[in-house]
């Protein structure tokens, strides 16, 4: 059995070994074997999956594909320009956008457990303003910037969501991967290494760098605000004051 397993690489090794362990556990339970021999073989860890980075060409291919769902297109562009994470993209409320003042507020979810949670007031560049405007003009009545009209409205699905139009983080990831492969954006990359929605943020940060925005500027937009270069202002009543950090999202696409 050990010689048999040696012919496989780490990930395949662990899967084959796991199956052998299950088979022998069944055999022991049925009195067909005295012990689980598979458990005596060498235990190996699965190699960590290495995701490749997005390219601008690859992402454009997904955005421009006719097979990409209409609601997913703005979600991709919103993530690329705002540098916010998946969970914040799908929970971004329309009420956070002030088109008259040209601002968009967000409280990155990952920072809300910090001693000093971060709240951003983003000044919108042309590309961000365009995608936010598209979301606000959607004919679907939804409180969220990113939303869709599900084909089926099963009770168990509706109960799991805040609103029938909302997009869950897992659904966003799944639909992006499906759209990526349907658009043949990364056919040359092994399927397990193709970039996911999560990697859009890294491409966006790289594009900001290429357009000569300072690293402090990029870090502030990603929620790692530097106190020396950010301007603060207060909003709300005296009992519950939220301190916002003023940042800009002026990436040109």
C-alpha positions, 0 to 999 in steps of 0.5 A: 500500500505504501508503494502504491501511494508513493506514485502520487503527488502530495494532493493526490496522495492524501486523497488516495490515502484518505479513501484507503483509510475509509475502506479499511475502517469499513473492513474492520467494522465488518470483521474483514480486517483486524486493524486499519492498515492504511493508517500505518502509511505515511501522513502527508499534508496537501500542498497549498494551492497557489493562485496566479494573479489576474492580468488586466487583459484576462479581467477585461475578457471576463468583463466584456464577455456576453456570457458574464451576468449583468450584475457581475460586471459592476461587481468586478469593476467596483472591486478593481477600483475601490480595492474593497474585499468581497464581503464589503462589495456585496454588502455595500448599501446604495445609501452609502453613495452621495452623488452630489458630494461625489463620495462613497462611504464604507466600513471594511468588515475585517477592521470592525473587530479592531480596537479602532475600527476603520470607516472610509469616505471615498472621493470617487474618480471617474471610473468609480463614479461610473460604476456606482451610477450604473448600480444606482440606475438599476431597475431592480429595487434593492438596497444594495449596490450589487444585486440581482434578480434570482431566477428562482426564489426558494424559501430556504434561499430567501431565509438565508439572505438579508434581502431577496436581491442580495448577493452572498459572498459565496455566490459571488465567488462561484459565479465569478469562477464560472464566468471566468472559465466561460469567457476562456480568460485563463485557459492556459492556467491549470484550473486549480490555480486560476485567479478568483474574485479575491485576487481582483484586489491585488490587480487593482492595487498594482494598477494604482502603483503603475499609475504612480499613486503613492503606496500610502494612498493605496494602503489607505484605500485598502483600509490600512490608513496612515494617520499622517496623510489622512484627513478626518472628520466627524459624522453623527450625533455626540452619543454615537460618533463615527470617525471617517478617514478621507481617501480617494479612488481615482484609478483610470481604466 
